[in-house]
């Protein structure tokens, strides 16, 4: 495992642990156990449980630390001790990550993001969530999902920027983001984030300066930028020579530098003599570190340099040792490469029996490696599915709890209304009784006139009530017609897209009369429903809320095969008010309809984020784009509808479109009721 990889995946261990000591190797176990034994459910005891549990797991691989962390979490929650809760969850998440237990790791970090915070110091929540997002990004990175990893890294950056400026924190986050962009082959974006580090270099701790140079070297390497690699290596060498590292950091940085320098001389300069010298230095450093995996990697690099230089007699024993140790320690990739090189060497030397033997071993190890990778991928997919299922269950329970609260509130409201009505009835009865007494004193003629007047007023009230009912019915019919028109238009666009996909997949169908007639009927039905059905409300929107409705719409469109819709939402655990949800759904529906009709796009990204009383919507496609100025002049019905809905929500609309690149629509809304 490289230095840089460790610095990325374990950010919380290097610089952001809330109250843990800087060097856990010097921990006093007896002192902590004494604190645990003497104190009863206070914050000191929680801190001691967390420190001891984390130490046992990370430095002694003693699983009894899990029980201590579990006890710390229970006590911290009973005390409302947010820092202790996050310390426990972070330690458990880090251990699960080291064990490749992705389900437990993801669930633990997600728990940090969902953990309620009631304290006044919001920086604690920000710091904990920043670490959780960073570590989730590391998990998705290790499993090849760089897009999701990048999303978490950007969330981590957003939270880091809300704290007091700390260059050592920011450089790690920037390098994380650059790494994700590099692995997504978006090299310009990676360089952009690495450029942000340059103004902070003089304020960085040496180890983080080295991390920056390491990522810069990695970017230059994938870009085949020889000059850039040379500059990065020169910077590393200067840093190693002049900076003050800890004893372990000195060995670690020297090992990484000599490894990279040797690879550069061998693979780029073809200067095998210098490559051998550098890899020998890397091997000696790995031996001093007492790091077996690093020593094995250094042996392989040195053997490869000997092999490239034609010094096969020196390469053979090194490759044999790498193969033997790789097989013994389960380092299949190293063993496979060594076996392949040995097969090539023995074949060149005419020792065909040994060449065949090592070739068979290499093939066997390659098969085993593929199986391991496939199993790893399946395990991660299963963990991801189980976590999504778990989050859905949590959301369902939260919705049920909200519904229960609403039911209780509604019952209380009805009870108060009943009491108020009873009082009004009593008052009205008393007034009626007094009125009757007075009327009895009047002459019969006056009584009859008043009764006639009452009958007239009652008749007039009935007429007004009937008129109001009719007007209400007409207004309701108009609303339903409009809702049907807006709502089902997108569905028929999707049906047409599916039908076009069917035509492309089975060309022979277009010659069938039934096919042509069906296509005509679909067109007629689409137009008829577009006329009548304007905006009928989807059932999933009413029952499950906006995120689930949009996710359902995305899945439905993606199932057509011509357009992939990716929906992401953050901060929408609580539902918005019904009118806002309907308006947002219609806006997104109209945008998707326009993309399907006009953009010729293959992918669409929908992001809906809520932070307190602010709601932001991003809809981005990779279509052919359009001239926004010309579109403003034409004022198309769809765009006008979107603008009117945004204005109704008192939001701001921004459309950014580049021809042959795509279109991005940004909508920012300030909610009237942040707690809704």
Residue pairs with C-beta under 8 A, 6 or more apart in sequence:
1 293
2 214
2 256
3 210
3 211
3 214
3 252
3 253
3 256
4 175
4 211
4 214
4 215
4 218
4 256
7 14
7 172
7 175
7 207
7 208
7 211
8 138
8 141
8 172
8 175
8 176
8 179
9 97
9 135
9 138
9 141
9 142
10 94
10 135
10 138
11 131
11 134
11 135
11 138
11 172
11 173
11 176
12 90
12 94
12 131
12 134
12 135
13 58
13 94
14 172
15 168
15 169
15 172
16 127
16 130
16 131
16 169
17 87
17 90
18 83
18 86
18 87
18 124
18 127
18 128
19 47
19 83
19 87
20 50
20 51
20 54
20 87
21 27
21 51
24 51
24 54
24 55
24 58
24 59
25 59
27 51
27 52
27 55
29 52
29 55
32 48
32 51
32 52
33 52
35 44
35 45
35 48
36 45
36 48
36 49
36 52
36 68
39 45
39 48
41 75
41 78
41 79
42 79
43 76
43 79
43 81
43 84
45 75
46 72
46 75
46 76
46 79
46 81
46 84
46 87
46 88
47 84
47 87
49 68
49 69
49 71
49 72
49 75
49 88
50 68
50 69
50 72
50 84
50 87
50 88
50 91
52 65
52 68
53 65
53 66
53 67
53 68
53 69
53 72
53 88
53 91
54 65
54 69
54 87
54 91
54 94
55 65
56 62
56 64
56 65
56 68
57 63
57 65
57 66
57 69
57 91
57 94
57 95
58 91
58 94
58 95
58 98
65 91
65 95
66 92
66 95
69 88
69 91
69 92
70 88
72 84
72 87
72 88
73 84
73 85
73 88
73 89
73 92
75 81
75 84
76 82
76 83
76 84
76 85
76 87
76 88
77 85
80 118
82 115
82 117
82 118
82 119
82 124
82 125
82 128
83 124
83 128
85 115
86 112
86 115
86 124
86 128
86 131
89 108
89 109
89 111
89 112
89 115
89 132
90 108
90 112
90 128
90 131
90 132
90 135
92 104
92 108
93 104
93 105
93 108
93 109
93 112
93 132
93 135
94 135
96 102
96 104
96 105
96 108
97 105
97 135
97 138
97 139
100 376
100 379
101 383
102 139
102 143
102 379
102 380
102 383
102 384
103 382
103 383
103 386
103 387
105 135
105 139
106 136
106 139
106 383
106 384
106 387
107 387
107 390
109 132
109 133
109 135
109 136
109 139
110 132
110 136
110 387
110 391
112 128
112 129
112 131
112 132
113 129
113 132
113 133
114 394
114 573
115 128
117 124
117 125
119 125
123 163
126 159
126 162
126 163
127 159
127 163
129 155
129 159
130 156
130 159
130 160
130 163
131 156
133 152
133 153
133 155
133 156
133 159
134 152
134 153
134 156
134 172
134 173
134 176
136 149
136 152
137 148
137 149
137 150
137 151
137 152
137 153
137 156
137 176
137 180
138 149
138 176
139 149
140 146
140 148
140 149
140 152
141 149
141 179
141 180
141 183
143 376
143 377
143 380
144 377
146 180
146 183
146 184
147 184
149 180
150 177
150 180
150 181
150 184
151 568
153 173
153 176
153 177
153 180
154 177
155 570
156 173
156 176
157 170
157 173
157 174
157 177
160 166
160 169
160 170
160 173
161 170
163 169
167 200
167 203
167 204
167 208
168 204
168 205
168 208
170 196
170 197
170 200
171 197
171 200
171 204
171 208
171 209
171 211
171 212
172 208
172 211
174 193
174 194
174 196
174 197
175 193
175 194
175 197
175 211
175 212
175 215
177 190
177 193
178 189
178 190
178 191
178 193
178 194
178 215
178 219
179 190
179 215
179 218
181 187
181 189
181 190
181 193
182 190
182 215
182 218
182 219
182 222
185 222
187 219
187 222
187 223
190 219
191 219
194 212
194 215
194 216
194 219
197 212
201 209
201 212
204 212
206 239
206 243
206 244
206 245
206 249
207 245
207 249
207 253
209 239
209 243
210 236
210 239
210 240
210 253
210 256
213 232
213 235
213 236
213 239
214 232
214 236
214 256
216 228
216 232
216 235
217 228
217 229
217 232
217 233
217 236
217 260
219 228
220 228
220 229
220 231
220 232
221 229
226 268
229 264
229 268
230 264
233 257
233 260
233 261
233 264
236 253
236 256
236 257
236 260
237 257
237 261
239 253
240 250
240 253
240 254
240 257
245 253
248 289
251 285
251 288
251 289
252 289
254 281
254 285
255 282
255 285
255 286
255 289
255 291
255 294
255 298
258 278
258 279
258 281
258 282
258 285
259 278
259 279
259 282
259 297
259 298
259 301
261 278
262 274
262 275
262 276
262 277
262 278
262 279
262 281
262 282
262 301
262 302
262 305
263 275
263 301
265 271
265 272
265 274
265 275
265 278
266 272
266 275
266 279
266 304
266 305
266 308
269 275
272 305
272 308
272 309
273 309
275 305
275 308
275 309
276 302
276 305
276 306
276 309
279 298
279 301
279 302
279 305
280 302
282 298
282 301
282 302
283 295
283 298
283 299
283 302
285 298
286 294
286 295
286 297
286 298
287 295
289 295
292 325
292 329
293 329
293 331
296 322
296 325
296 326
296 329
296 331
296 334
297 334
299 318
299 321
299 322
299 325
300 318
300 319
300 322
300 334
300 337
300 338
302 318
303 315
303 318
303 319
303 322
303 338
303 341
304 315
304 341
306 312
306 314
306 315
306 318
307 315
307 319
307 341
307 345
312 345
312 348
312 349
315 341
315 345
316 342
316 345
319 338
319 341
319 342
319 345
320 338
320 342
322 334
322 335
322 337
322 338
323 335
323 338
323 339
323 342
323 358
323 361
325 331
325 334
325 335
326 332
326 333
326 334
326 335
326 336
326 338
327 335
327 365
332 365
332 368
332 369
332 372
333 369
335 365
336 362
336 365
336 366
336 369
339 358
339 359
339 361
339 362
339 365
340 358
340 359
340 362
342 354
342 355
342 358
343 355
343 356
343 357
343 358
343 359
343 362
344 355
345 355
346 352
346 354
346 355
346 358
347 355
395 573
398 573
398 574
399 544
399 545
399 575
402 574
402 575
439 446
439 447
439 450
440 447
442 450
479 535
480 534
480 535
480 536
481 532
481 533
481 534
482 534
482 535
483 533
483 534
483 535
483 536
483 537
484 529
484 532
484 533
484 534
484 535
484 536
485 530
485 531
485 532
485 533
485 534
485 535
486 534
486 535
486 586
486 589
486 590
486 641
487 533
487 534
487 535
487 536
487 537
487 538
487 586
487 589
488 529
488 530
488 533
488 536
489 530
489 589
489 593
490 553
490 589
490 590
490 592
490 593
490 596
491 556
492 522
492 525
492 526
492 529
492 530
493 593
493 596
493 597
494 556
494 557
494 560
494 596
495 522
495 526
496 522
496 526
497 557
497 560
497 562
497 563
497 596
498 559
498 560
498 561
499 519
499 522
500 562
501 560
501 561
501 562
502 509
503 509
503 510
509 515
510 516
535 586
537 582
538 549
538 552
538 553
538 585
540 548
540 549
540 552
541 549
541 581
541 582
541 585
545 572
545 575
545 576
545 581
546 572
546 575
546 576
546 581
546 584
546 585
546 608
547 567
547 569
547 572
547 608
549 581
549 585
550 567
550 569
550 585
550 588
550 606
550 608
551 567
553 565
553 567
553 588
553 589
553 592
554 565
554 566
554 567
554 606
555 565
557 563
557 565
557 592
557 596
558 564
558 565
562 602
563 595
563 596
563 601
563 602
563 603
563 604
564 602
564 603
564 604
565 592
565 603
565 604
565 606
566 603
566 604
566 605
566 606
567 606
567 607
567 608
568 605
568 606
568 607
568 608
569 607
569 608
569 609
570 607
570 608
570 609
570 610
571 609
571 610
571 611
572 608
572 610
574 675
574 676
575 581
575 676
576 584
576 615
576 671
576 676
577 673
577 676
580 649
580 669
580 671
583 645
583 648
583 649
584 608
584 615
584 617
584 649
586 641
586 645
587 617
587 642
587 645
587 646
587 667
588 606
588 617
588 619
590 638
590 641
590 642
591 619
591 642
591 665
592 604
592 619
593 638
594 638
594 639
595 601
595 604
595 619
595 621
595 623
595 663
598 623
598 626
599 621
599 623
599 624
599 625
599 626
599 662
599 663
600 623
600 624
601 621
601 622
601 623
601 624
601 662
602 622
603 621
603 622
604 619
604 620
604 621
605 618
605 619
605 620
605 621
606 617
606 618
606 619
607 616
607 617
607 618
607 620
608 615
608 616
608 617
608 618
609 615
609 616
609 618
610 616
610 671
612 674
613 670
613 671
613 673
613 674
614 668
614 669
614 670
614 671
615 651
615 668
615 669
615 670
615 671
616 666
616 667
616 668
616 669
617 665
617 666
617 667
617 668
617 669
618 664
618 665
618 666
618 667
619 664
619 665
620 662
620 663
620 664
620 665
621 662
621 663
622 661
622 662
623 662
623 663
624 659
624 660
625 657
625 658
625 659
625 660
625 661
625 662
625 663
626 657
626 659
626 663
627 657
627 659
628 655
628 656
628 657
631 639
631 655
642 653
643 653
646 652
646 653
646 667
646 669
649 669
650 669
650 670
651 667
651 668
651 669
651 670
652 667
652 668
652 669
653 665
653 666
653 667
654 665
654 666
654 667
654 668
655 663
655 664
655 665
655 666
656 663
656 664
656 665
656 666
657 663
657 664
